[in-house]
Amino acid sequence: MTPPLRGTIIKTPDSSSGLLVVDGQQKSFTLEGVWKSPVAPAINMAVNVEFDHAGFIAGLTAIDPQQAAREK
């Protein structure tokens, strides 16, 4: 696993995959096996994105909105 990067959700998953922007690239994601937060994903939500060695998303964790605001 590589260290997590910051990303922003731009489409929540429904009948199709969700989308997020991380490191200037759009990546699709599903909730199953990847979403690791007790809150549901939301558009414009900041997340930590973990990738596996093959470059696929291995985990998504929501970032506390107050923490994200302090970091901007």
Phi, psi and omega in degrees: 000141176266160177300148181293149174248162175272141176220171178228130179286130177246348174207128178278149180290139174225242175286346175238171182296155172278168178230144172220159176252125177219129179055038177079005181237147174274135177231140175269154179209158172240167181279322188298120177077356185242317185285125187239020181245152179285343178266152180286149176294148180220153178300139182072008177286133175279137182223153166272132183245121177256135178248149173276182184294339180271358179090009177269152179293125181254340180194144176231130179228128179294143176260136178306126183304325179293321178295316180299320180294321179296329183280345182282000000 
